[in-house]
Amino acid sequence: MSALLLDAPELSTETFDMDYTHEPVLLNETLQNLVTDRDGLYLDATTGLGGHAEAVLRTLSAHGRLIGTDVDPEALETAQRRLAPYAGRFRLIRSNFRALGHILAGESRKLAGALFDLGVSSLQLDKPERGFSIARPGPLDMRLDQQSPLTAARIVNEWPVEQIELLLREYGEEPAAGRIARWIVSARAQKPFETTGDLAALIESRIGRTGRLHPATRAFMALRIAVNQELENLTRGLESVLPFMAEGGRIAVITFHSLEDRIVKHVLKSFVDSGKCRWVVRTPVCPGPEEVARNPRSRSAKLRVAEVCS
Protein backbone atom coordinates (compact mmCIF):
# COMPACT_ATOMS: atom_id res chain seq x y z
CA MET A 1 0.00 0.00 0.00
CA SER A 2 1.78 3.13 -1.17
CA ALA A 3 1.22 6.59 0.22
CA LEU A 4 -0.70 8.78 -2.18
CA LEU A 5 -3.07 11.72 -2.24
CA LEU A 6 -6.04 11.23 -4.56
CA ASP A 7 -8.09 13.98 -6.21
CA ALA A 8 -6.03 16.74 -4.64
CA PRO A 9 -3.36 19.23 -5.76
CA GLU A 10 0.31 18.32 -5.94
CA LEU A 11 2.05 18.47 -2.59
CA SER A 12 3.49 21.88 -1.82
CA THR A 13 7.25 22.30 -1.72
CA GLU A 14 6.97 25.06 0.86
CA THR A 15 8.35 24.55 4.37
CA PHE A 16 6.06 22.46 6.54
CA ASP A 17 4.60 24.59 9.35
CA MET A 18 5.06 22.52 12.50
CA ASP A 19 2.69 24.83 14.38
CA TYR A 20 -0.10 22.64 13.08
CA THR A 21 0.98 19.34 14.63
CA HIS A 22 -1.55 19.82 17.41
CA GLU A 23 -1.98 17.20 20.12
CA PRO A 24 -4.56 14.55 19.18
CA VAL A 25 -7.42 14.39 21.68
CA LEU A 26 -7.85 11.28 23.87
CA LEU A 27 -4.88 9.69 22.11
CA ASN A 28 -3.97 6.95 24.60
CA GLU A 29 -7.60 6.09 25.29
CA THR A 30 -8.28 5.83 21.56
CA LEU A 31 -5.33 3.52 20.91
CA GLN A 32 -6.22 1.28 23.86
CA ASN A 33 -9.80 0.86 22.69
CA LEU A 34 -9.27 0.81 18.91
CA VAL A 35 -6.17 -1.22 18.09
CA THR A 36 -6.70 -4.93 18.80
CA ASP A 37 -4.91 -6.43 15.77
CA ARG A 38 -1.43 -5.04 15.14
CA ASP A 39 -1.37 -6.65 11.68
CA GLY A 40 -4.80 -5.30 10.71
CA LEU A 41 -6.18 -2.71 8.31
CA TYR A 42 -7.42 0.50 9.95
CA LEU A 43 -9.43 3.48 8.74
CA ASP A 44 -8.97 7.04 9.97
CA ALA A 45 -12.06 8.62 8.43
CA THR A 46 -11.11 12.10 9.65
CA THR A 47 -7.36 12.18 9.15
CA GLY A 48 -6.98 15.92 9.71
CA LEU A 49 -3.35 16.68 10.49
CA GLY A 50 -2.54 13.00 10.96
CA GLY A 51 -2.03 12.89 14.72
CA HIS A 52 -4.18 9.84 15.42
CA ALA A 53 -3.10 8.20 12.16
CA GLU A 54 0.56 8.55 13.10
CA ALA A 55 -0.07 7.01 16.52
CA VAL A 56 -1.98 4.08 15.01
CA LEU A 57 0.78 3.39 12.47
CA ARG A 58 3.36 3.54 15.23
CA THR A 59 1.35 0.98 17.21
CA LEU A 60 0.87 -1.44 14.29
CA SER A 61 3.38 -4.02 13.13
CA ALA A 62 5.13 -3.77 9.76
CA HIS A 63 2.18 -5.69 8.28
CA GLY A 64 -0.45 -3.25 9.59
CA ARG A 65 -1.94 -0.76 7.17
CA LEU A 66 -4.00 2.45 7.38
CA ILE A 67 -6.38 4.25 5.05
CA GLY A 68 -6.93 7.93 5.82
CA THR A 69 -9.69 10.12 4.40
CA ASP A 70 -10.48 13.80 4.74
CA VAL A 71 -12.29 16.44 2.67
CA ASP A 72 -9.67 19.11 3.33
CA PRO A 73 -6.72 18.94 0.89
CA GLU A 74 -4.62 21.29 3.02
CA ALA A 75 -5.00 19.00 6.03
CA LEU A 76 -4.17 15.95 3.91
CA GLU A 77 -1.02 17.65 2.65
CA THR A 78 0.08 18.17 6.24
CA ALA A 79 -0.79 14.58 7.14
CA GLN A 80 1.14 13.28 4.12
CA ARG A 81 4.28 14.96 5.37
CA ARG A 82 3.72 13.83 8.94
CA LEU A 83 3.23 10.19 7.94
CA ALA A 84 6.17 10.11 5.52
CA PRO A 85 8.24 7.80 7.80
CA TYR A 86 5.52 5.14 7.29
CA ALA A 87 5.60 5.27 3.49
CA GLY A 88 4.16 2.11 1.93
CA ARG A 89 1.92 1.42 4.92
CA PHE A 90 -0.79 4.03 4.40
CA ARG A 91 -2.77 5.81 1.74
CA LEU A 92 -4.60 9.10 1.97
CA ILE A 93 -7.73 9.86 0.00
CA ARG A 94 -9.59 13.13 -0.35
CA SER A 95 -13.14 12.09 0.36
CA ASN A 96 -16.21 12.70 2.50
CA PHE A 97 -17.89 10.17 4.78
CA ARG A 98 -20.55 9.47 2.21
CA ALA A 99 -18.00 7.85 -0.13
CA LEU A 100 -16.56 5.42 2.42
CA GLY A 101 -18.53 2.48 1.06
CA HIS A 102 -17.10 3.03 -2.40
CA ILE A 103 -13.55 3.40 -1.06
CA LEU A 104 -13.68 0.32 1.16
CA ALA A 105 -15.30 -1.86 -1.51
CA GLY A 106 -11.96 -2.00 -3.29
CA GLU A 107 -10.05 -3.41 -0.31
CA SER A 108 -9.08 -7.08 -0.20
CA ARG A 109 -9.56 -7.40 3.57
CA LYS A 110 -11.91 -6.03 6.17
CA LEU A 111 -11.18 -3.34 8.74
CA ALA A 112 -9.82 -4.16 12.17
CA GLY A 113 -10.76 -0.67 13.29
CA ALA A 114 -12.32 2.60 12.14
CA LEU A 115 -11.82 5.97 13.81
CA PHE A 116 -13.96 9.09 13.42
CA ASP A 117 -12.49 12.13 15.18
CA LEU A 118 -15.10 14.84 14.62
CA GLY A 119 -13.14 17.81 15.89
CA VAL A 120 -12.00 20.69 13.69
CA SER A 121 -8.21 20.91 13.57
CA SER A 122 -5.99 23.79 14.65
CA LEU A 123 -5.06 24.27 11.00
CA GLN A 124 -8.67 25.15 10.25
CA LEU A 125 -9.57 26.98 13.46
CA ASP A 126 -6.49 29.17 13.66
CA LYS A 127 -6.21 30.33 10.05
CA PRO A 128 -8.36 33.46 9.63
CA GLU A 129 -8.73 32.87 5.89
CA ARG A 130 -10.62 29.62 6.53
CA GLY A 131 -13.39 31.58 8.27
CA PHE A 132 -13.90 29.37 11.34
CA SER A 133 -12.51 31.66 14.01
CA ILE A 134 -14.34 34.17 16.16
CA ALA A 135 -11.10 35.53 17.62
CA ARG A 136 -9.32 35.94 14.26
CA PRO A 137 -11.60 37.74 11.76
CA GLY A 138 -11.62 36.35 8.23
CA PRO A 139 -14.03 35.74 5.37
CA LEU A 140 -17.33 34.05 6.27
CA ASP A 141 -16.37 30.76 4.66
CA MET A 142 -16.21 27.74 7.05
CA ARG A 143 -15.86 25.17 4.25
CA LEU A 144 -13.76 22.10 4.96
CA ASP A 145 -14.00 21.31 1.25
CA GLN A 146 -13.12 24.44 -0.72
CA GLN A 147 -14.89 23.02 -3.78
CA SER A 148 -18.26 23.10 -2.05
CA PRO A 149 -20.51 25.96 -3.25
CA LEU A 150 -22.15 26.64 0.13
CA THR A 151 -20.43 29.10 2.47
CA ALA A 152 -21.43 30.66 5.76
CA ALA A 153 -21.71 34.00 3.95
CA ARG A 154 -24.37 32.61 1.62
CA ILE A 155 -26.38 31.35 4.58
CA VAL A 156 -26.37 34.55 6.61
CA ASN A 157 -26.81 36.83 3.59
CA GLU A 158 -29.34 34.86 1.54
CA TRP A 159 -31.32 32.38 3.65
CA PRO A 160 -34.74 33.45 4.98
CA VAL A 161 -35.09 34.25 8.65
CA GLU A 162 -37.03 31.01 9.36
CA GLN A 163 -34.25 28.81 7.97
CA ILE A 164 -31.54 30.66 9.85
CA GLU A 165 -33.53 30.35 13.08
CA LEU A 166 -34.04 26.61 12.55
CA LEU A 167 -30.35 26.12 11.78
CA LEU A 168 -29.26 27.96 14.94
CA ARG A 169 -31.75 26.08 17.09
CA GLU A 170 -31.19 22.57 15.67
CA TYR A 171 -27.45 22.62 15.00
CA GLY A 172 -26.26 25.15 17.56
CA GLU A 173 -28.79 24.47 20.31
CA GLU A 174 -28.89 28.27 20.60
CA PRO A 175 -31.54 29.57 23.07
CA ALA A 176 -31.65 32.95 21.32
CA ALA A 177 -31.99 31.44 17.82
CA GLY A 178 -35.05 33.47 16.86
CA ARG A 179 -33.65 36.79 18.01
CA ILE A 180 -30.24 36.21 16.39
CA ALA A 181 -31.88 35.21 13.09
CA ARG A 182 -33.94 38.42 13.08
CA TRP A 183 -30.89 40.54 13.95
CA ILE A 184 -28.96 38.96 11.08
CA VAL A 185 -31.70 39.58 8.52
CA SER A 186 -32.18 43.16 9.71
CA ALA A 187 -28.44 43.94 9.63
CA ARG A 188 -27.82 42.39 6.21
CA ALA A 189 -30.49 44.67 4.68
CA GLN A 190 -28.16 47.58 5.48
CA LYS A 191 -24.89 45.84 4.58
CA PRO A 192 -24.12 42.21 3.72
CA PHE A 193 -21.97 40.24 6.16
CA GLU A 194 -18.45 39.76 4.78
CA THR A 195 -16.30 38.58 7.69
CA THR A 196 -16.52 36.43 10.78
CA GLY A 197 -15.82 39.59 12.74
CA ASP A 198 -18.95 41.23 11.33
CA LEU A 199 -21.17 38.40 12.55
CA ALA A 200 -19.43 37.94 15.90
CA ALA A 201 -19.63 41.67 16.62
CA LEU A 202 -23.35 41.81 15.86
CA ILE A 203 -24.19 38.94 18.21
CA GLU A 204 -21.92 40.21 20.97
CA SER A 205 -23.34 43.74 20.73
CA ARG A 206 -26.91 42.44 21.20
CA ILE A 207 -26.36 39.66 23.75
CA GLY A 208 -23.32 40.96 25.62
CA ARG A 209 -20.48 38.86 27.00
CA THR A 210 -20.68 37.50 30.51
CA GLY A 211 -19.13 34.02 30.58
CA ARG A 212 -16.07 32.23 29.25
CA LEU A 213 -17.59 31.46 25.84
CA HIS A 214 -18.11 34.14 23.22
CA PRO A 215 -21.88 34.65 22.71
CA ALA A 216 -21.49 33.79 18.99
CA THR A 217 -19.94 30.36 19.69
CA ARG A 218 -23.13 28.35 19.17
CA ALA A 219 -24.06 30.28 16.04
CA PHE A 220 -20.61 29.69 14.53
CA MET A 221 -20.84 25.99 15.32
CA ALA A 222 -24.28 25.77 13.71
CA LEU A 223 -23.06 27.47 10.55
CA ARG A 224 -20.03 25.19 10.30
CA ILE A 225 -22.19 22.09 10.68
CA ALA A 226 -24.63 23.30 8.03
CA VAL A 227 -21.98 24.39 5.54
CA ASN A 228 -20.24 21.01 5.72
CA GLN A 229 -23.35 18.82 6.17
CA GLU A 230 -21.53 17.28 9.12
CA LEU A 231 -24.42 15.51 10.82
CA GLU A 232 -25.85 13.95 7.66
CA ASN A 233 -22.41 12.78 6.58
CA LEU A 234 -21.68 11.42 10.06
CA THR A 235 -24.71 9.12 10.01
CA ARG A 236 -23.95 7.98 6.47
CA GLY A 237 -20.31 7.35 7.31
CA LEU A 238 -21.00 5.19 10.36
CA GLU A 239 -23.62 3.16 8.51
CA SER A 240 -21.39 2.81 5.44
CA VAL A 241 -18.39 1.49 7.34
CA LEU A 242 -20.18 -1.26 9.27
CA PRO A 243 -20.39 -3.82 6.39
CA PHE A 244 -16.64 -3.54 5.89
CA MET A 245 -15.67 -4.29 9.50
CA ALA A 246 -14.06 -7.59 10.43
CA GLU A 247 -15.53 -9.62 13.29
CA GLY A 248 -14.02 -8.15 16.44
CA GLY A 249 -13.25 -4.92 14.62
CA ARG A 250 -13.93 -1.71 16.51
CA ILE A 251 -15.59 1.57 15.59
CA ALA A 252 -14.37 4.50 17.70
CA VAL A 253 -15.90 7.98 17.51
CA ILE A 254 -14.70 11.16 19.22
CA THR A 255 -17.33 13.91 19.45
CA PHE A 256 -17.11 17.50 20.69
CA HIS A 257 -20.67 18.67 21.26
CA SER A 258 -23.89 17.19 22.56
CA LEU A 259 -25.82 17.07 19.29
CA GLU A 260 -23.03 15.17 17.57
CA ASP A 261 -22.68 12.82 20.53
CA ARG A 262 -26.41 12.02 20.58
CA ILE A 263 -26.27 11.04 16.91
CA VAL A 264 -23.26 8.79 17.46
CA LYS A 265 -24.86 7.20 20.52
CA HIS A 266 -28.09 6.57 18.57
CA VAL A 267 -26.35 5.03 15.54
CA LEU A 268 -24.01 2.82 17.57
CA LYS A 269 -26.89 1.78 19.83
CA SER A 270 -28.84 0.70 16.75
CA PHE A 271 -25.86 -1.52 15.81
CA VAL A 272 -25.84 -2.99 19.33
CA ASP A 273 -29.62 -3.49 19.48
CA SER A 274 -29.55 -5.32 16.13
CA GLY A 275 -26.91 -7.73 17.44
CA LYS A 276 -24.27 -6.54 15.01
CA CYS A 277 -22.11 -4.89 17.69
CA ARG A 278 -21.49 -4.78 21.42
CA TRP A 279 -20.36 -1.85 23.54
CA VAL A 280 -16.65 -1.77 24.39
CA VAL A 281 -17.26 1.07 26.86
CA ARG A 282 -20.82 1.61 28.10
CA THR A 283 -20.26 5.23 29.07
CA PRO A 284 -18.20 7.66 26.98
CA VAL A 285 -14.53 8.15 27.80
CA CYS A 286 -13.66 11.77 28.56
CA PRO A 287 -10.29 13.57 28.90
CA GLY A 288 -8.72 13.69 32.32
CA PRO A 289 -7.89 16.97 34.07
CA GLU A 290 -4.26 16.85 32.94
CA GLU A 291 -5.23 16.66 29.26
CA VAL A 292 -7.80 19.43 29.62
CA ALA A 293 -5.21 21.66 31.31
CA ARG A 294 -2.71 20.89 28.56
CA ASN A 295 -5.21 21.18 25.72
CA PRO A 296 -8.35 23.21 26.62
CA ARG A 297 -9.98 22.33 23.28
CA SER A 298 -10.29 18.74 24.50
CA ARG A 299 -12.60 19.64 27.41
CA SER A 300 -15.84 18.66 25.64
CA ALA A 301 -14.51 15.54 23.91
CA LYS A 302 -16.21 12.15 24.34
CA LEU A 303 -15.06 8.80 22.99
CA ARG A 304 -17.58 6.02 22.24
CA VAL A 305 -16.49 2.59 21.03
CA ALA A 306 -18.41 -0.43 19.71
CA GLU A 307 -17.08 -3.83 18.60
CA VAL A 308 -18.47 -5.82 15.67
CA CYS A 309 -19.95 -9.17 16.67
CA SER A 310 -20.61 -10.73 13.27
N, C-alpha and C positions, 0 to 999 in steps of 0.2 A: 504494500500500500504506500504509494508515494505521496509526498506532501504537495498539494496543489490548491489553487484558488480558482474556482469556477465562476464564470459569468461576472467577473469583476475586473477593474483596471489592472494594468501591470503594477507590480510592487514598486513603491517609490524608492529612489536611491538616496533620499534625504536621510539625515541622521535620525535614528530612532529616539524618540523622546521618552526617556525612562520615567518621567513624571506620571505616566499613565499605566504603570504596573501596580495598580492599587491592590490592596490585600483582599483576597477572595473571602467572602462571608461564610462563616460556619465551615471552614475548610476541613478541619480534622473530623468533625462530626459527619460531614458529607462523605469523606473517604471511608470512615468506619462503617457506615451504613450502606454505601453504594458498591464498593469493590469487594466482591466475594470470589471472583475467578481472575487470577492474575494473568491468565493466558487469554482472557476473553476479549470480545469486541464491545466497545462502549460508545455511547452517543452523548455528546455535549450539545444539546439543542440550542443553547444560548451561549455560544463560545465567548462573546465579548472580547476582552483583552487577553483571554487565554489562561487566566489564573487557575481555575479549577481544572481545565484541560491539562495544563502542565503538571499539576499535582497527581492527576490520575495516571498520566503516562509515566511519571516517576515511580508510581506504586506498582505498575504492571511489569510483567516479565518482558523479555525481548520478543516474545510471541504475541503479547497483547497489542491491540490496535484501538484507535480512536477515530471517530468521525465527528467533526465539529461543524455546526451550521450557525449562521447569523445573517440577518438582513443588512447589516451595516458594513459596507466594504472597508471603511476606515478602521473599524475595530478588527476585522479579519486580517487586514494588513499588519496590524500590531501583533495579533496572535500568531501570525505566520512567522514573524521574526522571533517571537518569544519561544516558539516550539521548535525552532530550527535544530537544536541538538537532538531532537527525536525524529529527524527526517527518515522517511520510509515507514514510519509507524503510525502516521496520522494522515488525514486529508480534510481539508476545509472547503466548505461549499457555501456559497452565498444563496441563502434560501430562507423562506418563512416556515413556520410550523406546519402550515397547511400542505406543504409539499413533502413532508417527512415520509409518507407512505410510498411515494414515487421513488425517493432516494433510497430507502431501505429495501425496496423490492429488488434492487440490483445486487444486494449482498448475498454471499454464498453461505453465511452463517447468521444465526440469530444473536440478538444483543444480550450481553450479560448484565448490562446496566444502562440506564438512560437518565440524564440529569437535565433539569430545567431550572436555571437560575434566573428569576424574573426581574432582577434589579437592573436599573439603568447604570451604566458604567461611569467612572470618573471622566473618561474621554468625552462622553456625551454631555454630562452634567456641567462640566467645568469649562467647556468651550463656548463662549458667548454666541459664536456664529451658528451653533446648532439649535439655539433657541429654546433650551430646556430650563435655563437658570433664571431664578428670580433675582439673585444677588448680582449677576453679571448680565446687564441688558444686551440683547441681541435681537435679530429678526424673529418674528413670531413664526417659527418653523415647526420644531418638535418632531420632525420625521426621522425615524431610524433608517428608513429606506429612502434615499434622496430621489429615487425615481418615482415615488408615489406622488400623485397629483394633489392630494389633500394635505393642507397645512393648517396650523392653528390660526393663522391669519384669515384664511378663508372661512373658518368656522365663526370666529368672533365678528367678522365684517360682513358676512353674507347670510348666515343661518337666521331663521326667524327666532323671536324671543322664546317661543314655546320649546323649540328644539334645544336651544342653549340651556334653558332651565332644566329640561329633562336630563341632558348630558351631565350637568353639574350635580344634580341630585343622585342620579344612578351610578355614575362613575366616580364622582368625587365625594359622595356622601356629604355634600355641603348643605348645612342647615339654612343658609341664606341664598339658596340657589335662585329662587324667584327674584329677589331683590337685585342680586348681581347680574342676572340676565337682563333685567330692565335697565340697569345702569349702563351695561355694555351697549345695548341697542340705542339708548339715548345719546351716549357719548359718540358713537360711531357716526351718527347723523351729522355731527359737527365736524368730525375729522376721523378718518379711518385709523384703526390701530395698526401700527407698523412694527413696534418692538415689544419685547417682553416687559421692558420697563414701563411702557405706556399702560399695559394691562395691570401690572402689579401696583403701579401708583394709583390707578383709579380705585381698585379694591381697597387698598390701604387707606386712602383718603376718606372713603365712605364708612368702613368698618372700624378703622383704628387698629392699633397694634398693642396688645396687652400681654400676650404670652410669649413662649419661646418660638413658636412657629409663625411665620409670616402669614397674614390673613388670606393671601392668594394661593397658599400651598395646595389646598384641595382643588381649587379651580385649575391650577396648572397640571395637577395629576390627572384630572378628568380630561383635559384637552389632549394630553399625551396619549392616554389610553384610547381616546376616540380616533386621533390621527393615525395611530398605528394598529387599530383594530385588535388590541392586545388580548381582550377577554375572549373574543370569538376565536382567535387563532390559538389561544391557550387550550380551549376545550377540544378543538380539532386536533391539535398536536398530541395531546394525551391519548385521545381515542385512536389516532393514527398509529402511534408507536406500539400499542399493546399487542397487535398480531405478530409483531416482529421480535417480541421478547422471548428469550429462552426460558424453559422451566427453571425456577429459582432466580431468574433475573430480577433486578430491582429498578423501580422507577422512583427517583428522588426529585422533589420539587421544593425550591426555596422561594417563598413569597415575601412581599414587603408591605402589603396593606390588606385590610380585612376583607374587602370585596374579592380580591384575587385569591386569598386564602380560602374563602367560602367556596369558590368555584372548584379549586383543587380538591378540597375535602369532599365535595359532592361527587366529583368525577371518580376519585379514587375509591370512595365508599361504594359507588355503583359497581366498580370492579370487584370489590370485596364481597358485596351482597350477592353478586352473580356467581361467586365461587371461582372466579378467575384469578383472584389475588388474595393475599392476607396482609394485615398490617404488620410492618416491621417495628414501628413505634406507634403506640395508640394515641399518644398526645404529641403535638408538634415539639420539635427540638428548637430551643431558642438560644441566642448567644449568652454567654456568661458575662458577668460584670467587667472582667478584664478585657474581653473583646470589645464591648460597648465603649469602654473608656479609651481604648486604642483606636477604634473605628466607629465614631458616633453614627454613621450611616447604617450600621448593622442593627441598631436598637430595635427595629420593628420586624426583623427577619424571623421567619418560621420555616422549619424544614419538616416535610412530611414524606414518608417512605412506605411503599407497598412492594411486596414480593409476588411474582407470578407463580401461580400454583400449577397451571396446566396450559 
